[in-house]
Amino acid sequence: MYAKHAGKASKAAQKLVLWSFLALVAITAGGLLAMILGSLVASLALLFFVVWLLFARFTLYFFRDPNPDVPKAPDAIVSPAHGKVDLIDEPTEPEVMGGACRRISIFLSVIDVHVQNAPVAGRIAFLKHTSGQFLNAMKTECAAQNENVLLGIESSEQAGEKIGVRLIAGLLARRIVPWVAVDDLVERGERTSLIQFGSRCDLYLPLSAKIQIKLGDRVKGGQTIVALRG
């Protein structure tokens, strides 16, 4: 009779020992997993921080805004944008120029300055925003289809002279930010607008203008003389 229930206490003890051991293993495994996840999160956080630093550096570089060395020659017309000249022709522009004119088209890559400058001194007489597509700005024909802003300047440097500047959005450039309004007075080389990321800028000149640059030339906004008055 004394053997009845013998060993049950030992089994209970063994169960407690086993369950406590399993609990210890689970806690240890949880701690190790937490350490691994914590290390992974820390590593990813560092990676994200590095990526953010690169983004911040590129953004600050992209939105740089150097002061132009504006030429003083009275008959000079300066580039409205920084970039590469890839088209010089004689189209018809009815809204500002009122007919045939000379056009200089400048492509702005993502590494170019994207602040635009007034090509001449005068009054902003025309400003029109046109909605459109966002085709690749490397294609010169995008001016007729892409979202754009057309500025018309009545020159104060020569009586009766009209100059047009078309700001054209591109594949990446989805926002054009004019800093001028109709009736504002601007000086030659003054900052007028910003196009964010790759884009295009067209300059419309009278037929009498004497073009001073050629295809493939790189120009600086507010600084490079692109034409002289005839």
C-alpha positions as CSV (number, residue, x, y, z in Angstrom):
1,M,0.0,0.0,0.0
2,Y,2.9,2.3,0.5
3,A,3.9,1.8,-3.1
4,K,0.6,3.4,-4.2
5,H,1.2,6.7,-6.1
6,A,4.9,6.1,-5.7
7,G,6.9,8.2,-8.3
8,K,4.1,10.6,-9.1
9,A,5.9,13.4,-7.2
10,S,9.1,12.8,-9.2
11,K,7.1,12.8,-12.4
12,A,5.5,16.1,-11.4
13,A,9.0,17.5,-10.6
14,Q,10.3,16.2,-14.0
15,K,7.4,17.9,-15.8
16,L,8.1,21.2,-14.0
17,V,11.7,20.9,-14.9
18,L,10.9,20.1,-18.5
19,W,8.4,22.9,-18.9
20,S,10.7,25.4,-17.2
21,F,13.5,24.2,-19.6
22,L,11.2,24.6,-22.6
23,A,10.2,28.1,-21.4
24,L,13.9,29.0,-20.9
25,V,14.6,27.7,-24.5
26,A,11.7,29.7,-25.8
27,I,12.8,32.9,-24.0
28,T,16.4,32.4,-25.2
29,A,15.2,31.8,-28.8
30,G,13.0,34.9,-28.6
31,G,15.9,36.9,-27.3
32,L,18.2,35.7,-30.1
33,L,15.5,36.4,-32.7
34,A,15.0,39.8,-31.3
35,M,18.7,40.4,-31.4
36,I,18.8,39.3,-35.0
37,L,15.8,41.4,-36.0
38,G,17.2,44.3,-34.1
39,S,20.5,44.0,-35.9
40,L,18.7,43.7,-39.2
41,V,16.5,46.8,-38.5
42,A,19.6,48.7,-37.4
43,S,21.4,47.7,-40.6
44,L,18.5,48.7,-42.7
45,A,18.1,52.0,-40.8
46,L,21.7,52.7,-41.6
47,L,21.2,51.8,-45.2
48,F,18.1,54.1,-45.4
49,F,20.0,56.9,-43.8
50,V,22.8,56.6,-46.3
51,V,20.3,56.6,-49.2
52,W,18.6,59.7,-47.7
53,L,22.0,61.4,-47.4
54,L,22.7,60.7,-51.1
55,F,19.2,61.9,-52.0
56,A,19.7,65.1,-49.9
57,R,23.1,65.8,-51.5
58,F,21.7,65.3,-55.0
59,T,18.7,67.4,-54.3
60,L,20.8,70.3,-53.0
61,Y,23.1,69.9,-56.0
62,F,20.2,69.8,-58.4
63,F,18.6,73.0,-57.0
64,R,21.8,74.9,-57.0
65,D,21.4,78.5,-58.1
66,P,24.6,80.3,-59.1
67,N,24.8,84.0,-59.7
68,P,25.2,84.7,-63.4
69,D,27.9,87.0,-64.7
70,V,25.5,89.1,-66.8
71,P,27.1,90.8,-69.8
72,K,26.7,94.5,-70.1
73,A,26.8,94.8,-73.9
74,P,23.6,96.8,-74.8
75,D,22.8,94.7,-77.9
76,A,23.3,91.3,-76.2
77,I,20.5,88.8,-75.6
78,V,21.5,86.1,-73.1
79,S,20.5,82.5,-72.7
80,P,17.4,82.0,-70.6
81,A,18.6,78.6,-69.4
82,H,21.6,76.3,-68.6
83,G,22.0,73.4,-71.0
84,K,22.9,72.2,-74.5
85,V,21.6,73.9,-77.7
86,D,20.2,71.2,-79.9
87,L,17.9,73.2,-82.2
88,I,18.1,76.5,-84.0
89,D,15.3,77.2,-86.5
90,E,12.7,79.6,-87.7
91,P,9.2,78.5,-86.7
92,T,6.0,80.5,-86.4
93,E,5.0,81.6,-82.9
94,P,1.7,83.4,-82.9
95,E,1.0,84.2,-79.3
96,V,4.1,86.3,-78.3
97,M,6.1,86.9,-81.5
98,G,3.0,87.2,-83.8
99,G,4.5,85.2,-86.7
100,A,7.8,83.9,-88.0
101,C,10.8,84.2,-85.6
102,R,14.1,82.6,-84.7
103,R,14.1,79.9,-82.1
104,I,16.9,78.5,-79.9
105,S,16.0,75.4,-78.1
106,I,18.0,74.3,-75.0
107,F,17.9,70.9,-73.5
108,L,18.4,70.7,-69.7
109,S,19.6,67.4,-68.4
110,V,19.3,66.3,-64.7
111,I,22.8,67.6,-64.0
112,D,22.2,71.1,-65.3
113,V,21.1,74.1,-63.3
114,H,17.3,74.3,-63.6
115,V,16.7,78.0,-62.6
116,Q,15.9,80.2,-65.7
117,N,16.9,83.8,-66.3
118,A,15.5,86.7,-68.2
119,P,17.2,87.0,-71.6
120,V,16.6,90.8,-71.7
121,A,15.3,93.5,-69.4
122,G,11.7,94.4,-69.8
123,R,8.1,93.8,-68.7
124,I,6.4,90.5,-68.5
125,A,3.6,91.1,-71.0
126,F,2.3,87.5,-71.4
127,L,2.2,84.4,-69.3
128,K,0.2,81.3,-70.3
129,H,0.2,77.8,-68.8
130,T,-0.7,75.0,-71.1
131,S,-1.5,71.5,-69.8
132,G,-0.1,68.5,-71.8
133,Q,1.9,65.4,-71.8
134,F,5.2,64.6,-70.2
135,L,7.2,63.2,-73.2
136,N,11.0,62.9,-73.2
137,A,12.3,66.4,-73.3
138,M,15.3,65.2,-75.4
139,K,12.9,65.2,-78.3
140,T,12.6,68.8,-79.7
141,E,9.1,68.2,-80.9
142,C,7.9,67.8,-77.3
143,A,7.4,71.6,-77.2
144,A,4.1,71.2,-79.1
145,Q,2.7,68.4,-76.9
146,N,4.2,68.7,-73.4
147,E,3.0,70.8,-70.5
148,N,4.6,74.2,-70.8
149,V,4.5,77.8,-69.7
150,L,5.0,80.6,-72.3
151,L,6.4,84.0,-71.2
152,G,6.4,87.1,-73.3
153,I,8.7,89.9,-72.6
154,E,8.4,93.5,-73.9
155,S,12.0,94.6,-74.0
156,S,13.0,97.8,-72.4
157,E,16.4,97.6,-74.1
158,Q,15.0,98.2,-77.6
159,A,11.7,99.8,-78.5
160,G,9.1,97.4,-79.9
161,E,11.2,94.3,-79.3
162,K,9.4,91.2,-78.1
163,I,11.1,88.1,-76.7
164,G,9.4,84.8,-75.9
165,V,10.6,82.1,-73.5
166,R,8.8,78.7,-73.4
167,L,9.4,76.5,-70.3
168,I,8.7,72.9,-71.2
169,A,8.2,70.0,-68.8
170,G,9.8,66.6,-69.6
171,L,9.6,62.9,-68.7
172,L,10.8,63.6,-65.2
173,A,10.0,67.3,-64.9
174,R,6.4,67.5,-63.7
175,R,6.4,70.9,-62.3
176,I,7.1,74.4,-63.8
177,V,7.3,77.2,-61.2
178,P,7.2,80.7,-62.6
179,W,8.5,83.4,-60.2
180,V,7.1,86.3,-62.3
181,A,3.6,87.5,-63.2
182,V,2.2,89.7,-65.9
183,D,3.3,93.3,-65.6
184,D,6.4,92.4,-63.5
185,L,9.6,94.2,-64.5
186,V,12.7,92.1,-64.9
187,E,16.4,92.9,-65.5
188,R,18.6,91.0,-67.9
189,G,19.8,87.9,-66.2
190,E,17.2,88.1,-63.4
191,R,15.8,84.8,-62.1
192,T,12.4,84.1,-63.6
193,S,11.4,80.4,-63.0
194,L,12.3,76.9,-62.0
195,I,11.7,73.6,-63.9
196,Q,12.2,70.6,-61.7
197,F,14.4,67.9,-63.2
198,G,15.1,67.2,-66.9
199,S,13.4,69.6,-69.2
200,R,13.6,72.0,-72.2
201,C,13.6,75.8,-72.7
202,D,12.8,77.5,-76.0
203,L,13.9,81.1,-76.7
204,Y,12.0,83.0,-79.4
205,L,13.7,86.0,-81.1
206,P,13.0,88.5,-83.8
207,L,14.1,87.5,-87.3
208,S,16.6,90.3,-87.2
209,A,18.5,88.8,-84.3
210,K,22.0,87.6,-85.1
211,I,22.6,84.1,-83.6
212,Q,26.0,83.9,-81.8
213,I,25.9,80.2,-80.8
214,K,25.8,76.9,-82.8
215,L,24.3,73.5,-82.4
216,G,25.9,71.5,-79.6
217,D,27.1,74.5,-77.6
218,R,26.6,74.5,-73.9
219,V,25.1,77.8,-72.5
220,K,24.6,79.3,-69.1
221,G,21.4,81.1,-68.1
222,G,21.7,84.8,-67.7
223,Q,25.4,84.7,-68.9
224,T,26.0,83.3,-72.3
225,I,25.3,85.7,-75.2
226,V,23.2,83.7,-77.6
227,A,22.3,86.5,-80.0
228,L,22.9,90.1,-80.9
229,R,20.3,92.6,-82.0
230,G,20.4,93.2,-85.8
